[in-house]
Amino acid sequence: MISPSDRALAVTLIQEANQNGARLAPACKELHISVRTYERWVSEGGIKEDQRSPCLPSQT
């Protein structure tokens, strides 16, 4: 999972690149995420937090 601070930084970098003329797909590719992932992160006007449940240690 990506930390919330790393996610916010990635979104900022992608948006900055896009505003300076880079297309969205290559900007996302530089950070090894899909355009769809970026779109999920910024939907509803903000940066969404990870919705997955944290992994619990196995009990053996």
Buried (B, 14 or more C-beta within 10 A) or exposed (E): EBEEEEBBEBBEEBBEBBEEEBEBEEBBEEBEBEBEBBEEBBEEEEBBEEEEEEEEEEEE
